[in-house]
């Protein structure tokens, strides 16, 4: 009889544990910081810390270029570089961002990860564009 009661109690409790009610009092473990975890899980776009930092950097660079062209270089600081184009600071920023995107896409397509080498190449590309183009 004792075994029958134990068996029935086990059967009665198993749906409760299967639904997760056995974990109600347990606290969720903190996993720490992750560059790929969403900042706002219910938001329509998957904003991760990496994408947020990228967009803040791009918009910050646009703001700095806009302030420089608005206050310091009112004529636009046009220059004819080695590509034969007459460019302003905004043009050079656009060329840098476009080239950086192609560098990263080519690296991911040909080599994969890690992405430290294309970051270094992109920084050198940006220096080249702002000095020579």
N, C-alpha and C positions, 0 to 999 in steps of 0.2 A: 504494500500500500504506500509506503514511504517513497518508493521508486516511482510509482505512478503520479504522486503529487509533485515530485521533483520534475518529472517529465512534462506534466501539464503546466507547471510554473515556467519552465524553460520555453515551452511553445507560446505561452501568453506573453512573455517578455521579449521574445525575438522580434516581433514587428516593431516594438518600441525602439529597440536598438538599431534595427534596420533603417528606420526613418531618421536616425540621428539624434534622438532624444537623450541618448546616453552621453552626449557631448555638450549638453546645455551649460553645465557649470564650468567647463574647461575654457580657459582663456586662449585666444588665438595667439600663436607664436609670432613675434616680430621677426621679419626676415631681413630687415636692414634696408639700406639704400640700393636702388636698382636703376640703372639708366634706361631700362626698357619697360619698367612698370608704369602703367598709366597714372597721370597726375589726377585726373578726374574720370573715374571708371564709367560713369553714366553719361558722359559728354559725347556729342556726335562725332568728334574727331579724336583720334588716339594721341593726345598730347602727352609725350613722354618728356622727362627732363632734357634729353638730348635734342629733340625737335624744338622744344621751348628755347633752349640756349642758342640753337642755330638761328631761329627766327629773330630772337633778341639781338644777336650779333649782326645779322643782315640789316635790320631796321636801325640799329645803332650806327652802323657804317653809313647808311643813307643819311641819317640825321647829321652826322659829323661832316660829310661832304656838303650837305645843304647849308650848314652853318658857315663852313669855309668859303663856299662860293657866294653866300649872301653877305658876309661881312668883310672877310679878308681879301678875297679875289673877286671883286665885283665884275670884272671883265670876263670871268670864266676861266682864266688861266689856260688858254688854248695853246696847243703845242703840236707840231708835226713830228711824228716819231718815225721809227725805222720801218713801220708797215705802210707808211705813206698816207696815213689818216691824220686829219686834224681832230684832236680829241680834247675834251675837257676832263675835269676830275670825275664827274659822273659817268662819262663814257668809259674812262679807264676802270672805274669800279665795276661797271657792267661787264666789261671784257674779262676782268679778273674773276667775277662770280660765274660767268658762263664757262670760262676755261676750267675753273675749279670743279664745276659740276661734271664736265667731260672727263677730267682726270680721275675723279672718284668713280664714275660709271665704268670707264675703261679698266681701272684697277680691279673693281669688283667682278667685271666680266672675265678678265684674264687671270687674275691671281687669287681673288677671294679676300678673306680677312687674314691678318689684322690690317687696320687702316692707318697705321702710323706713317708708312712711307708715302702714300698719296697726300697725307697732310703736309709733310715736309716739302714735297714737290709743289703742292698748291701754294705754300707760303713763298717758295722761290719764284713761282709763276707770278704771284701778286707783286713781289718786289721788282721783277723784270718789267711788268706792265706799267707800273707807276713811274719807273725811271726811264724806260726806253720807248714806250709807245706813246 
